[in-house]
Amino acid sequence: MPKVTGLGHVGIYVRDPQRMIDFYSGFLGMSVTDRGPDDWIVFLSANPEVEHHEFAMVRSADHNSDPQQISFTVGSLADLRTFYAQIVERGYPVEMVVNHGNAIGCYFRDPEQNVVEVYWHTGRDWPQPYGDPIDLSKSEAELLDIVAAL
């Protein structure tokens, strides 16, 4: 029986492509890998050398995507803490910051109100669902102690 080998990409409808490009490329650091005329479609990738696009945005006044959750990994706990500080500094609405045991995630809203999660894999195997609030303003050592204490 065949099975899929992974998630290829996610696509959403957007009302303001430039604002969303600024967010996903400028703030989150994804690369714009292709785009249609007048940005009616824009393709982005966090790893363009490996995957042409992981995310696609299609401009539409007639269609809209109800707010969704879009999750992105980060390379280190330090990166997650830096993102968290910048999210707060820019005034993006934070939904929650959670220790999942296997990951620590910060959930917040993009400019069109989709929930975006940036998360760091802790390297632990932990049964899901699990979620304990965690304070990313704590030091990296304090956060690692919390994860280790599970």
C-alpha positions as CSV (number, residue, x, y, z in Angstrom):
1,M,0.0,0.0,0.0
2,P,1.6,3.4,-1.0
3,K,1.9,6.1,1.6
4,V,3.0,9.8,1.5
5,T,6.6,10.5,2.5
6,G,6.0,13.9,4.1
7,L,4.3,17.2,3.8
8,G,5.2,19.1,0.6
9,H,3.7,22.5,1.1
10,V,0.7,24.4,2.4
11,G,-1.2,27.0,0.5
12,I,-3.5,29.8,1.8
13,Y,-5.5,32.6,0.3
14,V,-4.4,36.1,1.3
15,R,-5.9,39.6,0.8
16,D,-2.6,41.6,1.0
17,P,0.3,39.7,-0.6
18,Q,2.9,42.3,0.0
19,R,2.1,42.5,3.7
20,M,2.2,38.8,4.0
21,I,5.5,38.5,2.0
22,D,7.0,41.1,4.4
23,F,5.9,38.9,7.3
24,Y,6.8,35.4,6.1
25,S,10.0,36.5,4.3
26,G,11.1,39.6,6.1
27,F,10.2,38.6,9.7
28,L,10.3,34.7,9.6
29,G,13.2,34.7,7.1
30,M,11.7,32.4,4.4
31,S,12.9,32.8,0.9
32,V,10.6,33.9,-1.9
33,T,11.4,31.2,-4.5
34,D,9.0,32.1,-7.3
35,R,6.0,34.4,-7.9
36,G,3.3,35.0,-10.5
37,P,2.7,38.2,-12.3
38,D,1.5,40.9,-9.9
39,D,2.1,38.5,-7.0
40,W,-1.1,36.7,-7.6
41,I,0.8,33.7,-6.3
42,V,4.0,33.7,-4.2
43,F,6.0,30.6,-3.3
44,L,8.3,30.5,-0.2
45,S,10.7,28.1,1.3
46,A,12.7,27.9,4.5
47,N,15.1,25.6,2.8
48,P,15.1,26.5,-0.9
49,E,18.2,24.3,-1.7
50,V,16.1,21.2,-0.8
51,E,12.5,22.2,-1.3
52,H,11.3,24.7,-4.0
53,H,8.4,25.8,-1.8
54,E,6.9,24.8,1.5
55,F,4.4,27.6,1.5
56,A,2.3,29.2,-1.2
57,M,0.1,32.3,-0.9
58,V,-2.6,33.1,-3.5
59,R,-4.1,36.6,-3.6
60,S,-7.9,36.5,-3.8
61,A,-10.6,39.0,-3.0
62,D,-13.3,36.3,-3.6
63,H,-11.8,33.5,-1.6
64,N,-10.3,33.6,1.8
65,S,-8.7,31.1,4.2
66,D,-10.3,31.0,7.5
67,P,-7.5,31.6,10.1
68,Q,-5.4,28.5,10.3
69,Q,-2.3,27.3,12.2
70,I,1.0,27.3,10.4
71,S,4.0,25.9,12.3
72,F,7.7,26.4,11.6
73,T,10.7,24.9,13.3
74,V,13.7,26.9,14.5
75,G,17.2,25.6,14.9
76,S,17.9,26.4,18.6
77,L,16.3,27.5,21.8
78,A,18.2,30.8,21.4
79,D,16.5,31.3,18.1
80,L,13.1,30.6,19.7
81,R,13.8,33.1,22.5
82,T,14.9,35.7,19.9
83,F,11.8,35.2,17.9
84,Y,9.7,35.5,21.0
85,A,11.3,38.8,21.9
86,Q,10.8,40.2,18.4
87,I,7.2,39.0,18.3
88,V,6.5,40.9,21.5
89,E,8.5,43.9,20.3
90,R,6.5,44.1,17.1
91,G,3.2,43.7,18.8
92,Y,2.1,40.5,17.1
93,P,-0.7,39.0,19.3
94,V,0.7,36.1,21.3
95,E,-1.8,33.3,21.8
96,M,0.3,31.1,24.1
97,V,3.8,29.8,24.8
98,V,3.8,26.1,25.7
99,N,6.2,23.4,26.7
100,H,5.0,20.3,24.8
101,G,7.8,18.1,26.3
102,N,9.1,17.2,22.8
103,A,9.1,20.9,21.7
104,I,8.6,24.4,23.0
105,G,6.3,26.5,20.9
106,C,5.3,30.1,20.7
107,Y,1.8,30.6,19.1
108,F,1.0,34.1,17.7
109,R,-1.0,35.8,14.9
110,D,0.2,36.9,11.5
111,P,-1.0,40.1,9.8
112,E,-4.2,38.3,8.5
113,Q,-4.9,36.6,11.8
114,N,-3.6,33.1,11.1
115,V,-2.0,31.4,14.1
116,V,1.7,30.9,13.5
117,E,3.8,28.7,15.7
118,V,7.6,28.8,15.9
119,Y,8.9,25.9,17.8
120,W,12.1,24.2,18.9
121,H,12.5,20.5,19.1
122,T,13.8,19.6,22.6
123,G,15.1,16.2,21.6
124,R,12.9,14.4,24.1
125,D,10.2,11.9,23.2
126,W,7.1,13.0,25.1
127,P,3.5,11.7,24.8
128,Q,1.1,14.1,23.1
129,P,-1.1,16.0,23.6
130,Y,0.8,17.7,26.4
131,G,1.2,21.4,27.0
132,D,2.4,23.4,30.0
133,P,2.8,27.2,29.9
134,I,6.4,28.3,29.8
135,D,8.0,31.7,30.1
136,L,10.5,32.3,27.2
137,S,11.8,35.4,29.1
138,K,13.6,32.9,31.4
139,S,17.2,32.2,30.7
140,E,18.2,29.4,28.4
141,A,19.6,27.4,31.4
142,E,16.3,27.8,33.3
143,L,14.3,26.6,30.3
144,L,16.5,23.6,29.7
145,D,16.1,22.7,33.4
146,I,12.3,22.8,33.0
147,V,12.5,20.5,30.0
148,A,14.9,18.1,31.8
149,A,12.7,17.9,34.8
150,L,9.8,16.3,32.9
